[in-house]
Amino acid sequence: MIPINNFLVLSSILFSLGIYGVLARRNAVLILMSVELMLQAVSINFIAFAVYLSPQAFTGLIFAVFVITIAAAEVGLALAIILRLYRNKSTANVDEADMMKW
Amino acid sequence: MGAQEAYLIPALPAAAFVVLLLFGKYLPRGGDFIAIAAIAGAFVLFFPVLADFLDKANGTDFVSAEKSWKWVQFDNFEIRLGFFVDQITIVMLAVVSFVALLVQVYSVAYMRGDPKYGWYFTCMSLFAASMLTLVLADNLLLLYAAWEGVGFCSFLLIGFWWERRSAAEAAKKAFITTRIGDVGFLIGILLLWREAGTFDITEIFDFAERGGFRDADIGGLGLSGNAYLTIAVLFLFAGAVGKSGQFPLHVWLPDAMEGPTPVSALIHAATMVVAGVYMVARMFPLFVLADDIALDVVAALGLITVLMSATMGLVETDIKRVIAYSTLNSLGLMFVALGSGSVTAAMLYLFVHGFFKALLFLASGSVIHATEKQDIRELGGLAAKMPVTAAVFGIGTLAMIGVIPLSGFWAKDEVLHAVDQHRSVVLYMLALISVFVTALYMTRLFVRTFLFEARDRVAWGHSHDAEPLMTLPLVLLAVLTAVGGFVVFGFVGEALGFPGGFGKFVFFEDPEPFDFAWDVAIFSTALAVGGIVTGWYFWSEKAEPARRAGEALQPAYETLRNRYYIDDAYQWVIDRVVLTLGTIVAWFDRNIVNDTAVDGSAGLGLFAGFELKFLETGKLPNYALAIVAGVIGLAVLLLVLRL
């Protein structure tokens, strides 16, 4: 059996990549994709712990399915917002979307 | 209608006040007929109350009538709103409703054409309602409310012509000065309530008679029950000192003459200023139960007021202010009577004083109305032009001096008799001296106004007796002034349906049948006649002897002209002490409370908001970074705490 540390390291790497993407990218779509990475890193954690800690129960697996569902819904919403942003500003650069400042 | 329905008496003018306040300007003549109808109705209602009260009495054993409603309730403590009729109330009701009616009728002519004619009658109605409530109140709280009500009306009416700065100042002075006494009155009421647990006057008497005032400990000061009661009644008396213009709070009454003359007649002679006397008479059982010092203070302040006001009256030149000093003089005598333990004498004096002092004021109003002068140095010789006014003024003057058989004589003799019997001979002598001085200045007033040559020929030329609407109240009052004193005789009282003379109707504990003391009567008459003769010598013709006397006694004359410098002393205190303290407090309020505390904290919020708003860049990566940094921070914190 693959040791759990491998899964945890993998999910940590994915999560860190996601954080890096959110902080470093300027394109809204790329930020969205980075958020997706972070979400999937969490899903991996759920599944790994579910299998290692309580193989008989499905709790962790069901959570992973929830995360995927919510991620899908979130992407739908976020893409709609990004589309509106692009329509208004002719750009998807988040640095220029600063209308909500003081 | 029984005596229990006496509450309808103040209800009528109160209703008139509400109607006039709301609709006065839409009514013809400012609605004066409503005010007069209401006070006339109150006067008419007085008679069934009186008849019922006398019917229920058995000999000199009277049954007081009461009626009360629940006013306020907190848990098991309730305050009742109640009315109470006893002998003192009956006397006050008679004076207040009758004089108020006459004064309002007189005012129709006196105030005609005034731009605030309707407002005048509105205030008068409110005053009548408050004063009648004050008289009928069965508990101290309602009495206090009515007490402030009449004070407020007095303020409004003294300052009726507030366009004149002096009137506005006088109104303010009257209100503030009486308030000083009123605060004492309120403290007295609360001290009584603290122990007795009720505001009801009769219940407080019962409580005091049971010896309910126990040793109390106030702020670490141990007091015996009696000392506590004494302090409480002295505070009550402070209210009377303010309201009835006794030394040292007498300064407002002469200035109150800035109001229209009928107002002076009603409020500052016949009714409101005697409220203090009434209150002390009403609370008299407590004054008797308290230490002797309580009544000593009442008598002493009364006598000081009598002597000061009488001497100040000697040099005053404003006709109304002289009468104001004579009012202070009379009020002082009433307190001397109370201080000598005679409610009968005080109330008799109050009763007849209501008539002759209202008469003097209304007659002086006629003079002012006719000549538009009120300085007696510019008057003189008016008897030829205004015979009716001169005649009634003469009757009022003689009554004030106390010449037999006018009403003032009987009342003043009762007072002197009480002093003679219950007080030391020194007090008696001083009271007799005051009789002489009273005769002196009243003679001066009459002689300088009505006799000898006119000093202002123009004013004299166009003066004449007033119209019947003003003369009629004068004549009625003059008749009562002349014969009102006969109520002291048993047969007169019985003829009117009373169980006997005044002393068998109004008394404290035991009836005081009229007892004519020849020695007192002879002394006082001799002094009164002596005063008149001396006054005539000083002020007849060109008043040369008076001028020489004034020059010879220059310092005394100056002291009197400056009213014993008491007003100046108060002014000094106000300017130097009160205003200095006020400046300090105002500085503290402006700089510390307002600028630093209130504006400062608001400014801090504003500044912080202004500076901090730049943190809101609106840029997504900044927020994301903050979130991440926060999470990392939390994680580090967790690690550190774990380790």
Interface residues (C-beta under 8 A of the other chain):
Chain A: I19 V22 L23 R26 I31 V94 D95 A97 D98 M99 M100 K101 W102
Chain B: K613 F614 E616 T617 G618 K619 L620 P621 A624 L625 V628
